[in-house]
Amino acid sequence: MESKGSECIVVHLGSQNLRIGFAHQMAPYTVPNVIAYRQEAAKPSLPIPKCGAGPENLFKAYSIVQNYLQNTGFLKDQVPKIVLPTKRTSKQEDAESQVEIDCVPQPPDISQNPPFLVGEEAYNLSPDQPYEKHFPILRGHFNVNKTQSWWTVVNDLERILEYSVTRILKIPRDMFSQFSVVLLVPDAFFKEQVKTTVNILLKFLGFRSIFLIQESISAIFGAGVPSACVVDIGAAHMNVVCVEEGIILPKTHVRQLYAGSDIDLLLLRVIEKLNTEEKNQLRVVEAIKKNACRFVQEENAVTYNCKHLEGAFKLSSSSPALVISCHSLFHASLLEISSGAPEVPLTLHPAFAYDTDDYLEDLIETKVESVPHPTIEKTLSLDQMIIRSITLIEQPETRKKMANCILLTGGGGKFPDLLDILEDRLINRFPEDTNIERVEVKSSVTHSDSEGNKETIPADHVKWVGGTVLPFLESAKELWISRSRWVGEWHPAEAKEELMANFVSFENPYQLAERCRKWRRDRPLEGGVRHIKEKSIFTW
């Protein structure tokens, strides 16, 4: 166990962002999880994928949802003007109704022709610059595809992690061995990918030890609740699972491959002022979604001035697209029609994804097939996913407990009024035989420090904050995987130092010698996957 948060780093690898920081921090650093390699010449910008079922079907479905939202009061035919009691000049009124949205990225300095760029610098590259971007994680898994091999992803992750620790956390490369890592693992994971990530951190980068925890379990630690139905709305997938007393309940895992980035794509298609052929325009709609999208149309007319690389345009708050894009979480057919069939990463053939103590050299990257995801055949809306997960629980009291604590995490669904609207939809849609009469949805969490200062943790930080708790848990002290034993460098002479680091005390030297002999005898059985199986707090 790590007694000091300053000696422990918490790592959460997402499809869009890497969240990393020391365990004593209240919030992580957010680094775009991307790396860009220099090419001989700039490659043409890839266009936005064509609409899955065609633009005609999309706008037909769009019109149906628009009519429904107008009938239910979320959209208004005309936005009324509210007359304020105090007198204001026309200039003041105009200034108050104008909102600036700056979508122009800070261009990186490439005058020295660096061979690669990482994080914000890579993310801000314009399409006409001679660099090729790699996103190593997609939907929680290695983004192995026709252009990125297994080894490409491994090398990309190693460079991104090394850059983030040295440049963001300011830890010199030769001091990595003095720090431990808490690694957040996806709820639906592939063993070989988890093992490979551990290998990158312990063997390649040389960190001292590592602790593994699943994302949903870490989320309830971050929220300070013992049990919850954890709902993760990420950039590339939505994930719902019920966790009770730190254990994921079987059969409650529901996953959807449409999420925040698909909402961006839908918004891009229905805002006519943007060029849907340019992939760089997704940066624009991402900023618009963050600043302008609402579940309920705004009463006061607001004009959003959007500045981007190709120029600028104005967008009114009366635009139905700003409301309908939010409601696509509850009308998933819009996302399905807009994005088409989801792009699924590739993984190792099952014949090579077995439990083994061999290292990466034994992996055969040419044998790939589609990843089996814990998804359902029919595309479900967000509320349907939650109802499906909770109703799969057999015990009535446990079902009520989960409905009374639905925890929203992730950054893909940070919209105003989402909590209230989701609660209303859920309470009216649970089957009567579940006897669920109360629903409570939580998003941001407020924590107080020892001095009484309160700090609000946003939904996209809750999982990471949960990982900061682990270094201080007495019950977790024996669950750390040390680098020396992972890579096979452990020797009995090192036993005392390692035992003391894990707060294990012995009454006499004979007891210590006996423990050393036992460790030397058992060590070959604890390396690789078997070591993870022994140390992990989740089912391997």
C-alpha positions in Angstrom: 0.0 0.0 0.0 1.2 3.5 -0.8 1.0 5.7 2.3 1.5 9.0 0.5 -0.7 10.2 -2.4 2.3 12.2 -3.8 4.0 8.9 -4.5 1.0 7.4 -6.4 -0.3 8.3 -9.9 -3.9 7.5 -10.9 -4.4 6.7 -14.7 -7.6 6.5 -16.6 -7.3 5.8 -20.3 -10.4 7.0 -22.2 -11.3 7.0 -25.9 -10.9 10.7 -26.2 -9.0 11.8 -23.1 -6.4 10.5 -20.7 -7.0 11.6 -17.1 -3.9 11.5 -15.0 -2.7 13.0 -11.7 -1.3 12.3 -8.2 -3.5 10.6 -5.7 -3.5 13.6 -3.3 -5.1 15.8 -6.0 -8.9 16.5 -6.1 -9.0 16.7 -9.9 -6.9 15.1 -12.7 -5.1 16.7 -15.6 -7.0 16.0 -18.8 -4.8 15.1 -21.8 -6.2 14.3 -25.2 -5.4 10.6 -25.7 -3.9 11.1 -29.2 -0.4 11.0 -30.8 0.5 12.4 -34.2 3.5 11.2 -36.3 5.3 13.3 -38.9 4.8 12.2 -42.5 6.6 13.1 -45.6 3.6 15.1 -46.9 0.2 16.1 -45.5 -2.4 13.5 -46.1 -5.8 14.7 -47.4 -8.3 15.2 -44.6 -10.7 12.3 -44.2 -14.3 13.3 -44.8 -17.0 12.7 -42.3 -18.6 9.3 -42.7 -21.7 9.3 -44.8 -25.1 9.2 -43.0 -25.7 5.5 -42.1 -29.3 5.2 -43.5 -29.1 8.2 -45.8 -29.9 11.9 -45.2 -33.6 11.5 -46.2 -34.2 8.9 -43.5 -32.3 11.0 -40.9 -34.3 14.1 -41.5 -37.5 12.1 -41.5 -36.7 10.8 -38.0 -35.5 14.2 -37.1 -38.8 15.7 -38.0 -40.7 13.1 -35.9 -38.6 13.9 -32.8 -39.0 17.6 -33.4 -42.8 17.3 -33.5 -42.8 15.2 -30.3 -40.6 17.8 -28.5 -42.9 20.6 -29.6 -46.0 18.7 -28.3 -44.3 18.0 -25.0 -43.1 21.6 -24.4 -39.3 21.1 -24.8 -39.4 23.1 -28.1 -41.3 26.3 -28.7 -42.6 27.6 -32.0 -41.5 31.1 -31.0 -39.1 32.1 -28.2 -40.8 34.7 -26.1 -38.9 37.8 -25.1 -38.8 38.6 -21.3 -39.0 42.3 -20.4 -36.8 43.0 -17.4 -38.0 45.5 -14.8 -35.0 47.7 -15.1 -34.2 50.0 -18.0 -31.3 48.9 -20.2 -29.9 50.4 -23.3 -30.1 48.5 -26.6 -26.3 48.0 -26.5 -26.5 46.4 -23.1 -29.3 44.1 -24.3 -27.4 43.2 -27.4 -24.2 42.5 -25.3 -26.2 40.2 -22.9 -27.7 38.2 -25.8 -24.4 37.5 -27.5 -22.3 34.5 -26.5 -18.9 33.9 -28.0 -17.8 30.4 -28.7 -14.2 30.2 -29.8 -13.4 27.0 -31.6 -10.0 28.1 -33.0 -7.3 25.8 -31.5 -3.9 27.0 -30.4 -1.6 25.7 -33.1 1.5 23.8 -31.9 5.0 24.9 -32.8 6.3 22.5 -35.5 9.2 24.6 -36.8 11.7 22.1 -35.5 9.9 19.2 -37.3 9.4 17.0 -34.2 8.9 13.3 -35.2 5.8 13.1 -33.1 3.4 15.3 -31.0 1.3 14.1 -28.0 -1.8 15.3 -26.3 -3.1 18.9 -26.8 -0.4 19.6 -29.4 -1.4 16.6 -31.5 -5.1 17.3 -31.0 -4.7 20.9 -32.2 -2.9 20.1 -35.5 -4.7 21.4 -38.5 -5.6 18.8 -41.3 -3.1 20.4 -43.8 -0.1 19.8 -41.6 2.1 16.7 -42.4 1.2 14.6 -39.4 -1.0 11.5 -39.0 -3.0 11.2 -35.8 -3.4 7.9 -33.9 -6.1 7.4 -31.2 -4.9 4.2 -29.3 -8.1 3.6 -27.4 -11.6 3.2 -28.8 -14.6 2.3 -26.7 -12.4 1.2 -23.8 -10.3 -1.2 -25.9 -7.1 -1.1 -28.0 -7.9 0.6 -31.3 -6.5 -2.2 -33.5 -7.7 -1.7 -37.0 -6.6 -2.0 -40.6 -4.2 0.9 -40.2 -3.1 0.4 -36.6 -1.6 -2.9 -35.6 -1.4 -4.2 -32.0 2.2 -3.1 -31.7 1.4 0.4 -33.0 -1.2 0.8 -30.2 1.3 -0.5 -27.6 4.0 2.0 -28.8 1.5 4.8 -28.9 0.3 4.2 -25.3 3.8 4.0 -24.0 4.7 7.3 -25.6 1.5 9.0 -24.5 1.9 7.8 -20.9 5.6 8.7 -20.7 4.9 12.2 -22.1 2.1 12.8 -19.7 4.1 11.8 -16.6 7.2 13.7 -17.6 5.7 16.8 -19.1 2.4 17.1 -17.1 3.3 15.6 -13.8 7.0 16.8 -14.0 8.5 13.4 -13.0 11.9 12.7 -14.6 12.1 9.5 -16.5 14.8 8.1 -14.2 12.5 8.6 -11.2 9.5 6.5 -12.4 10.7 3.6 -10.2 9.8 5.6 -7.1 6.1 5.9 -8.0 3.2 3.5 -8.0 0.2 3.6 -10.4 -3.6 3.0 -9.9 -4.9 1.9 -13.3 -8.7 2.1 -14.0 -9.8 -0.9 -16.1 -12.9 -1.0 -18.3 -15.9 -3.0 -16.9 -15.9 -5.1 -20.0 -12.2 -5.8 -20.6 -10.0 -8.2 -22.5 -7.4 -10.0 -20.4 -4.6 -9.7 -22.8 -5.1 -5.9 -23.2 -5.1 -5.4 -19.4 -2.0 -7.5 -19.1 -0.3 -5.5 -21.9 -1.2 -2.2 -20.3 0.3 -3.5 -17.0 3.4 -4.5 -18.9 3.7 -1.1 -20.4 3.6 0.6 -17.0 5.7 -1.9 -15.0 8.1 -3.4 -17.5 8.6 -0.7 -20.2 8.2 2.5 -18.1 9.4 0.9 -14.9 6.9 2.1 -12.2 7.3 0.5 -8.8 3.9 -1.2 -8.5 0.3 -1.1 -9.8 -3.2 -1.5 -8.5 -6.1 -2.5 -10.8 -9.7 -1.4 -10.3 -12.7 -1.4 -12.6 -14.2 1.9 -13.7 -17.6 1.4 -12.1 -16.2 0.3 -8.8 -13.9 3.3 -8.8 -16.9 5.5 -9.5 -18.7 4.5 -6.3 -15.6 5.2 -4.3 -15.4 8.6 -5.9 -19.0 9.3 -5.2 -18.7 8.1 -1.6 -21.6 5.6 -1.9 -21.6 1.9 -1.2 -23.8 0.8 -4.0 -25.2 2.4 -7.2 -26.3 1.9 -10.8 -23.4 3.4 -12.5 -24.1 5.1 -15.9 -21.1 6.1 -18.0 -21.8 8.3 -21.0 -18.4 8.5 -22.7 -17.2 9.8 -26.0 -17.5 6.5 -27.8 -19.9 4.3 -25.8 -22.5 4.2 -23.0 -22.1 1.7 -20.2 -24.6 0.8 -17.5 -23.8 -1.6 -14.7 -25.1 -2.1 -11.1 -22.5 -2.2 -8.3 -23.3 -3.4 -4.8 -20.7 -3.1 -2.0 -17.9 -2.9 -4.5 -19.0 -5.9 -6.6 -20.5 -5.7 -10.1 -23.8 -7.6 -10.1 -23.9 -10.3 -12.7 -26.1 -9.9 -15.8 -26.6 -6.1 -15.2 -24.0 -4.9 -17.7 -25.7 -3.1 -20.6 -23.5 -1.4 -23.3 -24.3 0.8 -26.2 -21.9 1.8 -29.0 -23.5 5.3 -29.5 -22.5 8.1 -27.3 -21.0 11.7 -27.1 -19.1 11.6 -30.4 -22.2 10.4 -32.2 -24.2 13.3 -30.7 -21.5 15.6 -32.2 -21.9 14.0 -35.6 -25.7 14.3 -35.5 -25.4 18.0 -34.5 -23.0 18.5 -37.4 -25.4 17.0 -39.9 -28.4 19.1 -38.9 -26.6 22.5 -38.6 -26.7 23.7 -42.1 -24.0 26.4 -41.7 -21.2 23.8 -41.3 -19.5 21.8 -44.0 -20.1 18.2 -43.3 -17.3 17.1 -45.6 -14.6 18.5 -43.3 -13.7 16.2 -40.3 -12.2 19.2 -38.5 -15.7 20.7 -38.1 -16.3 18.2 -35.3 -14.2 20.4 -33.1 -16.7 23.2 -33.8 -19.8 21.2 -32.9 -18.1 19.8 -29.8 -17.7 23.4 -28.5 -21.3 24.2 -29.6 -22.6 21.1 -27.7 -20.8 22.1 -24.6 -21.9 25.7 -24.6 -25.3 25.9 -26.3 -27.2 22.6 -26.2 -30.1 22.3 -23.8 -32.9 19.8 -23.1 -35.4 22.7 -22.9 -35.2 25.5 -25.3 -34.1 28.8 -23.7 -36.7 31.4 -22.9 -34.3 34.3 -23.7 -33.1 34.6 -27.3 -29.4 34.1 -27.4 -27.1 34.4 -30.4 -24.0 32.2 -30.3 -21.0 33.6 -32.3 -19.0 30.6 -33.4 -15.4 31.3 -34.5 -13.5 28.5 -36.2 -10.6 27.9 -38.6 -12.7 28.5 -41.7 -14.3 31.7 -40.5 -17.3 32.4 -38.3 -21.1 32.0 -38.2 -24.0 32.9 -35.9 -26.3 30.3 -34.4 -29.6 31.2 -32.6 -30.8 29.5 -29.4 -34.1 29.0 -31.2 -32.5 26.4 -33.4 -34.2 23.1 -32.8 -30.9 21.2 -33.5 -29.6 22.4 -30.1 -32.4 20.7 -28.3 -32.9 17.6 -30.5 -29.3 16.7 -30.3 -29.6 16.4 -26.5 -32.7 14.3 -26.7 -31.0 11.9 -29.0 -29.9 10.2 -25.8 -33.6 9.2 -25.4 -34.3 8.8 -29.1 -31.3 6.6 -30.0 -32.7 5.9 -33.5 -31.3 9.3 -34.5 -27.8 8.3 -33.5 -28.2 5.0 -35.2 -29.3 6.5 -38.5 -26.7 9.3 -38.4 -23.7 7.2 -37.5 -24.6 3.9 -39.1 -23.1 0.7 -37.9 -20.5 1.4 -35.2 -16.9 0.9 -36.0 -15.7 -2.0 -33.8 -12.0 -2.4 -32.9 -10.1 -5.6 -33.6 -8.5 -7.9 -31.1 -6.3 -10.9 -30.9 -7.8 -14.2 -32.1 -9.2 -16.1 -29.1 -6.6 -18.8 -29.7 -4.0 -16.3 -28.7 -5.9 -14.5 -26.0 -5.6 -17.3 -23.4 -4.3 -17.0 -19.8 -0.6 -17.2 -20.1 2.6 -16.2 -18.3 4.4 -15.4 -21.5 5.2 -11.8 -22.4 4.3 -9.6 -25.3 6.8 -11.3 -27.6 4.4 -14.3 -27.9 1.5 -12.3 -29.2 0.7 -12.7 -32.9 -0.8 -9.5 -34.1 -1.9 -10.8 -37.5 -4.6 -13.0 -36.1 -7.4 -10.6 -35.5 -11.2 -10.7 -35.4 -14.1 -8.5 -34.2 -14.4 -7.8 -30.5 -17.4 -9.5 -28.8 -19.1 -6.7 -26.8 -21.7 -7.1 -24.1 -24.3 -5.3 -26.2 -27.9 -6.0 -26.9 -29.4 -6.7 -30.3 -31.7 -3.7 -30.3 -30.5 -0.1 -29.9 -31.8 1.2 -26.6 -32.2 4.8 -25.3 -30.4 5.9 -22.2 -33.4 5.4 -19.9 -34.2 2.0 -21.5 -30.6 0.8 -20.8 -30.9 1.8 -17.1 -34.3 0.1 -16.8 -32.9 -3.1 -18.5 -29.9 -3.2 -16.1 -31.9 -2.7 -12.9 -34.8 -5.0 -13.8 -32.3 -7.8 -14.4 -31.6 -7.9 -10.7 -33.7 -10.7 -9.0 -33.9 -9.3 -5.4 -36.6 -6.6 -5.1 -34.8 -4.7 -2.3 -31.6 -4.5 -4.4 -33.6 -3.2 -7.4 -35.0 -0.4 -5.2 -31.5 0.4 -3.9 -30.1 0.8 -7.4 -33.1 2.9 -8.5 -32.5 5.2 -5.5 -28.9 5.8 -6.5 -28.3 6.2 -10.2 -24.8 7.7 -10.7 -24.0 9.5 -13.9 -20.3 9.6 -15.0 -18.4 10.5 -18.1 -18.2 13.7 -20.1 -20.4 12.7 -23.1 -23.7 13.8 -21.5 -23.0 17.0 -19.6 -26.2 18.8 -20.4 -28.2 21.1 -18.2 -31.4 19.5 -16.8 -30.4 16.0 -17.8 -30.8 14.7 -14.2 -34.4 16.0 -13.8 -35.5 14.8 -17.2 -33.9 11.4 -16.8 -35.6 11.0 -13.4 -39.0 11.8 -14.8 -38.6 9.4 -17.7 -37.4 6.6 -15.4 -40.1 6.9 -12.7 -42.8 6.7 -15.4 -41.3 3.8 -17.3 -40.3 1.2 -14.8 -42.6 -1.9 -15.0 -45.2 -2.1 -12.3 -44.0 -5.5 -11.0 -40.7 -4.0 -10.0 -42.5 -1.9 -7.3 -40.0 0.9 -7.8 -41.7 4.1 -6.6 -38.7 6.4 -6.2 -35.8 7.3 -8.5 -32.8 9.5 -7.7 -30.1 10.4 -10.3 -26.8 11.9 -9.2 -24.1 13.5 -11.3 -21.6 15.9 -9.7 -20.5 15.0 -6.2 -19.6 17.4 -3.4 -16.7 16.4 -1.0 -15.3 18.2 2.0 -11.7 18.2 3.1 -10.4 18.1 6.7 -10.7 21.9 7.0 -14.4 21.9 5.9 -13.8 23.3 2.4 -16.3 21.9 -0.1 -15.3 21.0 -3.6 -17.6 19.8 -6.4 -16.4 16.8 -8.5 -17.9 16.8 -12.0 -19.3 13.7 -13.6 -16.3 13.2 -15.9 -13.9 13.2 -12.9 -15.8 10.9 -10.5 -14.2 7.6 -11.7 -10.7 9.1 -11.5 -11.3 10.5 -8.0 -12.3 7.1 -6.9 -8.9 5.8 -7.8 -7.2 8.3 -5.5 -8.8 6.6 -2.5 -7.0 3.3 -2.9 -3.5 4.2 -1.8 -4.9 5.1 1.7 -7.0 1.9 2.2 -5.5 -0.4 4.8 -7.5 -3.3 3.3 -5.8 -2.9 -0.1 -2.2 -3.0 1.1 -1.6 -6.5 -0.1 -3.2 -6.1 -3.5 -0.5 -4.1 -5.2 1.5 -5.8 -8.0 5.1 -5.0 -7.7 7.4 -4.5 -10.7 10.1 -6.7 -9.4 7.8 -9.7 -9.2 6.0 -8.9 -12.4 9.1 -9.0 -14.5 10.8 -11.8 -12.6 13.5 -9.7 -10.9 12.5 -10.5 -7.3 15.2 -12.0 -5.1 14.9 -13.0 -1.4 17.4 -10.3 -0.5 14.8 -7.7 -1.5 12.1 -9.3 0.6 12.5 -7.2 3.7 12.3 -3.9 1.8 9.3 -5.1 -0.2 7.5 -6.4 2.9 8.1 -3.2 4.8 6.8 -1.2 1.9 3.6 -3.2 2.1 3.3 -2.8 5.9 3.9 -6.4 6.7 5.7 -6.9 10.0 7.3 -10.0 11.5 8.2 -10.9 15.0 11.5 -12.6 14.4 14.0 -13.2 11.5 13.0 -16.8 11.3 9.4 -15.8 10.2 10.9 -13.4 7.6 13.2 -16.2 6.2 10.2 -18.6 6.0 8.2 -16.0 4.1 11.2 -15.4 1.7 11.4 -19.1 0.9 7.7 -19.2 0.3 7.9 -16.2 -2.1 10.8 -17.7 -4.0 9.0 -21.0 -4.3 5.7 -19.5 -5.5 7.0 -16.6 -7.6 6.9 -18.4 -10.9 3.2 -19.0 -10.5 2.4 -15.4 -9.8 3.7 -13.7 -12.9 1.6 -12.4 -15.8 -2.1 -13.1 -15.8 -2.0 -15.4 -12.8 -0.5 -12.5 -10.7 -3.4 -10.3 -11.8 -5.9 -13.0 -11.0 -4.5 -13.2 -7.5 -4.3 -9.5 -6.8 -7.3 -8.0 -8.6 -10.4 -7.1 -6.6 -12.7 -8.1 -9.5 -13.4 -11.3 -11.3 -10.7 -12.1 -13.8 
